[in-house]
Amino acid sequence: MKNYYYSLDLFRGFCGYGVAISHLYAFAYENIYMEYMSLIFAEFFFLLSGFVLYPQLIKVINNKKNLLIFYKRRWMRTLPLFFIVLLLISALTGQLFSLDFFKYFFLVQKTLPNFLENDYYPVIWHLSIEEFFYLLFPLIVICFSPNNFISKIIIIFLSITVLKFFLNDSFDANFYRTGTFFRFDAILLGFILAHYKDQILHYKKTIILLFLIFAIIYLFNSNYFISSKEISHTKFFFIFLMQIASGLMMLSFILLEPLLENNYVKRFSLLISQQAYSIYLFHMIFIYLLKEANLSIFIGTSLYLFLLFFISTLVYKYFEEPIMKLRPNIL
């Protein structure tokens, strides 16, 4: 079965715009339901990260010399633009070179509960998890034999899940969901799905049916999950629900692959995929500015979407892409 999916480009773009639009209504227009929706879009990215990094991590397992190359590729892809946007948003919010700025800079702002005094760049919890995963997980997998690594990864995934179940009373719902070392299991699930994708994708009707069931549960139980978010077992099962729904959603997108043979559809999918990372980093700046402008929802949303599309396209073409061309290739 093929290794490159245009449907995953479409999925990445869908996630990027989904997070950004949800956050606009949540933060600028104080819509609680859209804040709830933003959680599932963010979760999608975890599964996608694990899924698309699978081939590179397999090469690290097979050849330990690829470890440093993996680090260089990941950090060149993610960190340069992050540092620039952090400087911009810190200047905009009057936090430049504050103590919280340096916590963001080293991506340690969610390593401990209530570590920040002012969480002025709240969406970066996601990047903190991914960066620490990139750092720590390859150090573990290079110790595995190429023959049985997946069984050990499944054990790690289940161990984290069980540990989280017993710690659900120890932290509030926000830190339980966003703590840097609490969410490695979500990326691992994407890795596991990538390993077994050929077998799983044979069950097309089952995937779609289960996705619809879990999506309905998520969409129509928002009031319960919002009002009961601090109940111990609810915290655990809410994240479990998001992980399963996210995995099924990603697999459902892959099943759309035969419908994406049109070159225009492929180009559109690739375009919005390329925009996704800069949208993720930049969108809070636009939200701060639009909130100050106090525009109507229609005008604010239209301007916001234009800015996201225009800026992210330019940033990818003139900043992200040139840097990615400099990255070393994994052997």
Secondary structure, DSSP 8 states (H G I E B T S, - for coil): --S--HHHHHHHHHHHHHHHHHHIIIIIS--HHHHHHHHHHHHHHHHHHHHHHHHHHHHHHH-TTHHHHHHHHHHHHHHHHHHHHHHHHHHHTT-TTSHHHHHHHTT-TTSSTT--S--SSGGGHHHHHHHHHHHHHHHHHTTS-TTTHHHHHHHHHHHHHHHHHHTTTTS-HHHHHH-TTT-HHHHHHHHHHHHTHHHHTT-HHHHHHHHHHHHHHHHHTHHHHHHTTTSHHHHHHHHHHHHHHHHHHHHHHHTTGGGG-SHHHHHHHHHHHHHHHHHHHHHHHHHHHHHHHT--HHHHHHHHHHHHHHHHHHHIIIIIHHHHHTS----
